[in-house]
Amino acid sequence: MTTKQKITAFLSVIGLTAFAQEDSLKIIPVQINPNLTISGYVETYYAYDFNEPENNTRPSFFYSHNRHNEVTLNLGFIKAGYNNGSVRANLALMAGTYANTNLAAEEGVLKNVYEANAGVRLSKKANLWVDAGIFASHIGFESAVGKDCWTLTRSMLADNSPYYESGAKISYTSPSGKWFVSGLILNGWQRIQRPDGNKTIAFGHQLTYRPNNKVTLNSSSFVGNDKPDIEKRMRYFHNLYGQFQLTDKFGLIAGFDIGAEQKYKDSESYNAWYSPVVIAQYRLTNKMAIAFRGEYYSDENGVIISTDTENGFKTFGYSANFDYAIYDNVVWRLEVRSLNSKDDIFLKGSEVVTTNTFITTALAISF
């Protein structure tokens, strides 16, 4: 094989072709494999916290958009997806403050993996799949991808339940598309790698019902231990939400999280936490929308959010959001949000106060 033939063969592998033009090769693009898609997402933001934290990091229970008085990247990723109807795979690598905060416990390059999974279809007739790897979480209606959420920042219940997970799952979608059911074996509560000393696996389920294109009802769960076996504490968690498009312009989401964890190993007593949230969205025009959120998070015993105060973490939150779609794939967002706690848990200079108010703006581009 000549050198020119070797170059031509290599280019064909990576999606390019070449033809001879006198004594040179001219490279031209060819159609990418129809089963392969390349996509990406970039979300930059600026947040101003009126409590002005000294370390420029917002309270520890925020895992997205958590830097104060900086123009920075929340999440950026590039993704390759393959699906030929019988096998499928996804690989996405990311950067941003979301990755720094949410994957702080992961090692090495795993901190930059947004998604990496592969699946096989088990039936030619039924939409039945087995997938394994690293996935976006099966819990909740909010994800790390801001453009897919009705509010700029994530709700307290979303920030304090898994954004991602690793393991294996079997899933089935009914022929009508109305029902989706999945069972999962997981490495833990938002874990790629299990903690040292943990020899147990966790489990989860997801059940989604869409009777029409205006209603979505979802139930998701997690059951497992996320600590070394020497201090094993079983955790039971359930998420329930409904999303309703009541008119062409007005939509409503109502969600509720509840969890319980053993107080200590082999204990018959449990510490519980819960969080309700309601979000209403109104589309002013095809390009503009506003949204309002009310939420509450109660974790008296500090299972998820520890405060070391008398009443633990008991916090109300309110926010107002404005979106403007500059182009079909570009959205500019502005949000004002305020939190009010029962105890003094927020730092303001050298003081500890009950309130935290902040403004965030973001620009999100998908491609």
Helices and strands as residue ranges (DSSP letters): H 3-13, E 16-21, E 24-29, E 36-49, E 71-83, E 87-95, H 97-102, G 108-112, E 113-121, E 127-136, G 146-148, H 156-159, E 164-173, E 179-186, E 202-212, E 215-225, G 229-231, E 234-245, E 250-262, E 270-283, E 288-299, E 313-327, E 330-341, E 346-348, E 351-353, E 355-366
